[in-house]
């Protein structure tokens, strides 16, 4: 009997540490998302990169330690690669003034960054899902504030109107209108986030909608509405891929919810006369200035030139955000999707990492349709896994789909076989209900 109080005290101490670490991770998500388009003045180092690194250092100083050998080896390999890319970028920038190269530690570690963080912090999958969901809901609230300000006569506010140019990353894009007649005056393609370019806004809203929908939450409705209000074609494609996942993963009640949301979205598009702008992408592909061409045609046309122009960098990449600089050289906007971004930013290593991620998704113990949907989400998004927030959100979505997820491969207890977390509460895990034996791995 004497051992029981000690076990309970150990559990309480462990839960308190997990709570504090969860708070740190929540703050990190907010900071990383709000600083996506900012850099340290006088350098090309993204503020989000610095903020994420600071949070990791703080977690280590607070006693968080890796307990999985896989996580340790992964971080050592990626840290070595990041250092090599940084040094090569510095040499290239010093010896040649013709091409400006981002000299920053790349986000390549973020491909699986938040799985090792789970291993370090003891934060459960359920808590991480909550952190990501409510961070995106917070951002959605900011979007609605800006949207209604514009409707009631306020001007469009972008980062150029808020912060000095020295703080903006090169290639920052945030246009303020469709340029089409008949649109509502407040309905702007760049509306919704002053700190993200339009397609990023739609992507985050779409991923947030899928996460809330997977939990059966009514908050998925305003998230879907914001995808429509931003007018992001990419966001709508992510939603469509998520619906494909849901058709195979949801139960019958969730099917009805999906159908209702899809139908209401269609009528909302028709009522706002956005159908052509969202679905007719054919003409866009022939227009070099269109988002469809910038995302799906131009990057692949420029890849052969990239391999010919950048000898060493074809192997190691240009570093995080390098695709933005290369897009400028190719006289187009920086809005590359996942695969070309991975190749240009991270070179051959990026291709390997992309293949590993896609292979990992295809090996999940979920229905084929769900796997196809997840692969489509990854391939469509701007930059894919090259930013920590998108990486974390998609990995959390994967964790909710299958017990055989990337988190379990790094030493965590995971969920018991047979649970279907996407169904809602029946599949959730709560760290407060786990016995001491299942929590011991986190010590």
Secondary structure, DSSP 8 states (H G I E B T S, - for coil): -HHHHHHHHHHHHHHHHHHHHHHHHHHHHHHHHHTTTBB-TTS--BHHHHHHHHHHHHHHHTT-----HHHHHHHHHHHHHHHHHHHHHHHHHHH-SSS----S--GGGGGSHHHHHHHHH---HHHHHHHHHHHHHHHHHHHHHHHHHHHTT-----HHHHS-GGGB-TT---------TT--TT--TTTT-SSS-HHHHHHHHHHHHHHHHHTT-TTHHHHHHHHHHHT-HHHHHHHHHHHHHHHHHS-HHHHHHHHHHHHHHHHHHHHTT-HHHHH--HHHHT-TTSHHHHHHTHHHHHHHHHHHH-TTHHHH-S-TTHHHHHHHHTTS-S--BHHHHHHHHHHHHHHHHHHHHHHHHHTSSS-HHHHHHHHHHHHHSBSGGGSHHHHHHHHHHHHHH-SSSTTGGGT-----TT--GGGSGGG---GGGS-HHHHGGG-
